[in-house]
Amino acid sequence: MLRLGTTSAKPGMTLALPVFHPMSPGHVLLRPGFVLDEPALRRLSELQVKQLWIRYPALDQVMRYISPEVVMQQHEVAVLVGRLLERVRDGRFAELDFRSYACSVRQMVSTLAEAKSAALLISDVVNGETPLALHSGAVCFLSLLMGLKLEACLIDQRPKVSPSAARQVENLGVGALLHDLGMQRVPSDALERWRATMDWADPRIEAHVGVGYEMVKGRIEPTAATAILQHHQRCDGSGFPRCMETEDGELVPMRAGQIHVFARVLAIADTFDYLRNPPEGLWQEHHRVPVVRVLRRMLAMARSRIIDPVAFKALLWAVPAYSPGSIVRLNNGRRGVVLTFDPFHPCKPVVRHVRHSGTSNMLDEDCLGETYELLKRDDLSIVEAEGHDVSKDQFTHADQEEFDIRVIRPPGRIAPVRRGPASGAA
């Protein structure tokens, strides 16, 4: 399995993952197993499809991280939320049956549970009916990936329910799917300004969490609704809305364990997707920020306790800094394909040198050179990935427990809220 730019693909190569139509959400252009030919490559170029996943028998070990079923589910959720937002825009919100959305989330949870080693954010879904739909679908998918890896933390953080109920993440996924529903009620001028700047300071933008909460309250489970209301709260007390009352009667934001664990997970997924897709190139593939750079920035946020450091560990276990199957360049000048994923050492994968294939249209064993285990090579590091210089984006843990998801040191259990619309969620 190898991820190639479309311009590098050659006739005779076989697709390993589906290719979706970039301007027609829900439509699969090419399915896994399709053998590329010249007309297909020309059409992909015309449609500006940038990346293809190619079967490469010499790199079969990468296949354990890849699942066409997971990628299809990821895409279907993006389409689902696009249709949901379309109904809201058309004034058909009252007729929505949220049970169908919960059912779709449940199906995704089942798919991810069956493909444990492939339950990773490997392939970005790059099309959707609107940027908001694409964002909501991505955040839902990532929230579920993280939630499934936080089982012990969820049990610890939800002591009012049984362990079997506490570890269930369906409501987390529903909340993530609907987390920006209130954006549909934001005045158009405020929305346009926000889309251009990603500045959250406008009170009309801040209001979207409360608006979204009121739209779904009583129609979805309380924990899902709570995640919507609180997903812009930050563990250091920054964020919004101000919904806790102090002894002096002042309304202040929540902090740390006062925020529901679902909202803390959702906040990290939401932040990751916004940092990955900055406003100057909103959800355009060539403007995406490299994953390793986003993770490094968010590590600083976790160390500063802006975001939940335990939930951040789940992000590292769900999102490889360098995706297996992707091409990177090392500081020795050689290009190579990433073979492994190790959340304890995100920036130190095993990389195998890929030589130029000469006149051959197919990559074969002769194109593969030396294998570099970066964890054992202090002299080697990745300097280029996703078309960006990432030489300054490498990071490592401060101690052995920092990235260990088995070590739970969350910011306390959920504290009672004296006043607030979501104080009863467990």
ChimeraX attribute file (.defattr): number of C-alpha atoms within 10 A of each C-alpha:
attribute: neighborCount
match mode: 1-to-1
recipient: residues
	/A:1	26
	/A:2	25
	/A:3	24
	/A:4	16
	/A:5	15
	/A:6	17
	/A:7	14
	/A:8	10
	/A:9	20
	/A:10	17
	/A:11	14
	/A:12	13
	/A:13	19
	/A:14	22
	/A:15	22
	/A:16	23
	/A:17	24
	/A:18	19
	/A:19	21
	/A:20	21
	/A:21	19
	/A:22	20
	/A:23	13
	/A:24	13
	/A:25	21
	/A:26	20
	/A:27	14
	/A:28	14
	/A:29	14
	/A:30	17
	/A:31	15
	/A:32	15
	/A:33	14
	/A:34	16
	/A:35	17
	/A:36	17
	/A:37	14
	/A:38	11
	/A:39	10
	/A:40	15
	/A:41	17
	/A:42	13
	/A:43	12
	/A:44	21
	/A:45	13
	/A:46	9
	/A:47	12
	/A:48	13
	/A:49	19
	/A:50	15
	/A:51	19
	/A:52	22
	/A:53	24
	/A:54	22
	/A:55	22
	/A:56	22
	/A:57	14
	/A:58	15
	/A:59	18
	/A:60	13
	/A:61	15
	/A:62	23
	/A:63	19
	/A:64	15
	/A:65	21
	/A:66	24
	/A:67	22
	/A:68	14
	/A:69	16
	/A:70	23
	/A:71	21
	/A:72	18
	/A:73	20
	/A:74	21
	/A:75	25
	/A:76	20
	/A:77	25
	/A:78	29
	/A:79	22
	/A:80	22
	/A:81	25
	/A:82	23
	/A:83	17
	/A:84	19
	/A:85	23
	/A:86	16
	/A:87	15
	/A:88	17
	/A:89	12
	/A:90	8
	/A:91	10
	/A:92	12
	/A:93	15
	/A:94	9
	/A:95	9
	/A:96	13
	/A:97	11
	/A:98	13
	/A:99	12
	/A:100	11
	/A:101	20
	/A:102	19
	/A:103	13
	/A:104	18
	/A:105	24
	/A:106	18
	/A:107	14
	/A:108	25
	/A:109	23
	/A:110	12
	/A:111	17
	/A:112	22
	/A:113	14
	/A:114	12
	/A:115	16
	/A:116	15
	/A:117	15
	/A:118	22
	/A:119	28
	/A:120	26
	/A:121	23
	/A:122	21
	/A:123	17
	/A:124	12
	/A:125	22
	/A:126	21
	/A:127	22
	/A:128	28
	/A:129	20
	/A:130	18
	/A:131	16
	/A:132	20
	/A:133	26
	/A:134	25
	/A:135	24
	/A:136	28
	/A:137	27
	/A:138	25
	/A:139	28
	/A:140	28
	/A:141	29
	/A:142	28
	/A:143	30
	/A:144	27
	/A:145	27
	/A:146	26
	/A:147	27
	/A:148	21
	/A:149	21
	/A:150	24
	/A:151	19
	/A:152	16
	/A:153	21
	/A:154	21
	/A:155	18
	/A:156	19
	/A:157	22
	/A:158	19
	/A:159	13
	/A:160	12
	/A:161	12
	/A:162	10
	/A:163	15
	/A:164	9
	/A:165	12
	/A:166	19
	/A:167	21
	/A:168	17
	/A:169	24
	/A:170	23
	/A:171	22
	/A:172	26
	/A:173	31
	/A:174	28
	/A:175	33
	/A:176	32
	/A:177	30
	/A:178	25
	/A:179	29
	/A:180	23
	/A:181	26
	/A:182	23
	/A:183	20
	/A:184	17
	/A:185	16
	/A:186	17
	/A:187	11
	/A:188	11
	/A:189	9
	/A:190	13
	/A:191	18
	/A:192	12
	/A:193	14
	/A:194	16
	/A:195	16
	/A:196	13
	/A:197	12
	/A:198	14
	/A:199	11
	/A:200	14
	/A:201	11
	/A:202	12
	/A:203	11
	/A:204	14
	/A:205	19
	/A:206	18
	/A:207	17
	/A:208	22
	/A:209	25
	/A:210	18
	/A:211	20
	/A:212	21
	/A:213	27
	/A:214	16
	/A:215	16
	/A:216	20
	/A:217	16
	/A:218	10
	/A:219	13
	/A:220	19
	/A:221	17
	/A:222	20
	/A:223	22
	/A:224	26
	/A:225	32
	/A:226	29
	/A:227	32
	/A:228	33
	/A:229	29
	/A:230	29
	/A:231	29
	/A:232	25
	/A:233	27
	/A:234	23
	/A:235	23
	/A:236	16
	/A:237	17
	/A:238	15
	/A:239	20
	/A:240	22
	/A:241	21
	/A:242	16
	/A:243	21
	/A:244	20
	/A:245	16
	/A:246	12
	/A:247	8
	/A:248	6
	/A:249	8
	/A:250	10
	/A:251	15
	/A:252	16
	/A:253	21
	/A:254	26
	/A:255	21
	/A:256	23
	/A:257	18
	/A:258	20
	/A:259	29
	/A:260	28
	/A:261	30
	/A:262	28
	/A:263	27
	/A:264	27
	/A:265	27
	/A:266	31
	/A:267	25
	/A:268	27
	/A:269	26
	/A:270	23
	/A:271	17
	/A:272	21
	/A:273	21
	/A:274	19
	/A:275	18
	/A:276	20
	/A:277	21
	/A:278	18
	/A:279	17
	/A:280	13
	/A:281	13
	/A:282	16
	/A:283	23
	/A:284	14
	/A:285	18
	/A:286	11
	/A:287	14
	/A:288	20
	/A:289	19
	/A:290	21
	/A:291	22
	/A:292	24
	/A:293	21
	/A:294	19
	/A:295	24
	/A:296	17
	/A:297	15
	/A:298	21
	/A:299	22
	/A:300	13
	/A:301	16
	/A:302	19
	/A:303	14
	/A:304	13
	/A:305	17
	/A:306	20
	/A:307	24
	/A:308	26
	/A:309	26
	/A:310	23
	/A:311	27
	/A:312	25
	/A:313	24
	/A:314	24
	/A:315	30
	/A:316	22
	/A:317	24
	/A:318	24
	/A:319	23
	/A:320	23
	/A:321	29
	/A:322	26
	/A:323	27
	/A:324	25
	/A:325	27
	/A:326	21
	/A:327	24
	/A:328	24
	/A:329	24
	/A:330	19
	/A:331	13
	/A:332	11
	/A:333	10
	/A:334	13
	/A:335	20
	/A:336	24
	/A:337	26
	/A:338	26
	/A:339	26
	/A:340	20
	/A:341	23
	/A:342	16
	/A:343	20
	/A:344	18
	/A:345	17
	/A:346	24
	/A:347	21
	/A:348	27
	/A:349	25
	/A:350	19
	/A:351	25
	/A:352	21
	/A:353	20
	/A:354	22
	/A:355	15
	/A:356	12
	/A:357	13
	/A:358	9
	/A:359	6
	/A:360	10
	/A:361	13
	/A:362	15
	/A:363	20
	/A:364	14
	/A:365	11
	/A:366	11
	/A:367	15
	/A:368	18
	/A:369	12
	/A:370	11
	/A:371	15
	/A:372	20
	/A:373	16
	/A:374	18
	/A:375	16
	/A:376	10
	/A:377	10
	/A:378	9
	/A:379	9
	/A:380	15
	/A:381	20
	/A:382	26
	/A:383	18
	/A:384	19
	/A:385	21
	/A:386	20
	/A:387	13
	/A:388	13
	/A:389	14
	/A:390	19
	/A:391	15
	/A:392	11
	/A:393	19
	/A:394	17
	/A:395	17
	/A:396	15
	/A:397	13
	/A:398	9
	/A:399	8
	/A:400	9
	/A:401	12
	/A:402	18
	/A:403	23
	/A:404	17
	/A:405	23
	/A:406	14
	/A:407	13
	/A:408	17
	/A:409	13
	/A:410	16
	/A:411	18
	/A:412	12
	/A:413	16
	/A:414	19
	/A:415	14
	/A:416	14
	/A:417	17
	/A:418	11
	/A:419	12
	/A:420	13
	/A:421	15
	/A:422	20
	/A:423	20
	/A:424	11
	/A:425	17
	/A:426	17
